[in-house]
Amino acid sequence: MYITDLPHWQRQKMVVIERLHSDLARFTDPIFHLVLFAAIIYLPCFALVMVGGAVPVGALAALLAISTVALVIASPAYALAVGIETYFQRRLRQLSAASRT
């Protein structure tokens, strides 16, 4: 039997992974909020610009342009944040399943 197979060792690994996840969440959560905010602005503006008609297009086009730039600039950071969150969720799921057995 190896020391790494002990349940205490597995619990310690889970605590370390949870701590790393919470520390990195300080950086990933603002990215998620920024992309969500830009998407909330982008989608209605895009729909209203496409419909046109009764809505003044100048201000909407400016909002659409700003939110598009924000989405394009934030997309690499968003992809990295999603990758980090996916890794930690998968790792925590594996460690919790290993600690139960």
C-alpha positions in Angstrom: 0.0 0.0 0.0 1.3 3.4 -0.9 0.8 6.6 1.2 -1.0 8.2 -1.7 -3.7 5.6 -1.5 -4.8 6.5 2.0 -8.1 8.3 2.4 -6.5 11.1 4.4 -4.2 11.8 1.5 -7.1 11.9 -0.9 -9.0 14.4 1.4 -5.9 16.6 1.6 -5.6 16.6 -2.2 -9.3 17.6 -2.4 -8.8 20.4 0.0 -5.8 21.7 -2.0 -7.8 21.5 -5.3 -10.7 23.3 -3.7 -8.5 26.1 -2.3 -6.8 26.5 -5.7 -10.2 26.6 -7.4 -11.4 29.3 -5.0 -8.2 31.3 -5.5 -8.5 31.2 -9.2 -12.2 31.9 -9.1 -11.3 35.5 -8.1 -9.8 35.9 -11.6 -12.3 33.8 -13.6 -15.5 35.1 -12.2 -15.0 38.7 -13.4 -14.3 37.4 -16.9 -17.6 35.4 -16.8 -19.4 38.5 -15.6 -17.8 40.7 -18.3 -18.7 38.4 -21.1 -22.3 37.9 -19.7 -22.7 41.7 -19.5 -21.4 42.3 -23.0 -23.6 39.5 -24.4 -26.7 41.0 -22.6 -26.0 44.3 -24.3 -25.0 42.8 -27.7 -28.1 40.5 -28.3 -30.9 43.1 -27.9 -28.9 45.7 -29.7 -28.3 43.3 -32.6 -32.0 42.4 -32.8 -33.1 46.0 -32.7 -30.6 47.1 -35.3 -31.7 44.3 -37.6 -35.4 45.2 -37.1 -34.6 48.9 -37.5 -37.7 50.9 -38.2 -38.9 52.8 -35.1 -35.7 52.6 -33.2 -32.9 55.2 -33.7 -30.1 53.2 -35.0 -27.2 55.5 -34.2 -27.0 54.8 -30.4 -27.8 51.2 -30.9 -25.1 50.8 -33.4 -22.6 52.4 -31.1 -23.6 50.0 -28.2 -23.5 47.1 -30.7 -20.0 48.1 -31.7 -18.7 48.5 -28.1 -20.2 45.2 -27.0 -18.8 43.4 -30.0 -15.3 44.7 -29.3 -15.7 43.7 -25.7 -16.8 40.2 -26.7 -13.9 39.8 -29.2 -11.3 41.0 -26.8 -12.6 38.9 -23.9 -13.1 35.7 -25.9 -9.6 34.3 -25.4 -9.7 35.0 -21.7 -13.2 33.5 -21.6 -12.0 30.3 -23.3 -9.2 30.1 -20.8 -11.5 30.6 -17.8 -13.9 28.0 -19.1 -11.0 25.6 -19.5 -9.8 26.3 -15.9 -13.3 25.8 -14.5 -13.8 22.6 -16.4 -10.5 21.2 -15.2 -11.3 22.0 -11.6 -14.8 20.6 -11.7 -13.6 17.4 -13.3 -10.8 17.1 -10.9 -13.0 17.7 -7.8 -15.5 15.1 -9.2 -12.8 12.5 -9.6 -11.4 13.2 -6.1 -14.8 13.0 -4.5 -15.6 9.7 -6.2 -12.2 8.3 -5.1 -12.8 9.4 -1.5 -16.1 7.6 -1.4 -14.7 4.3 -2.4 
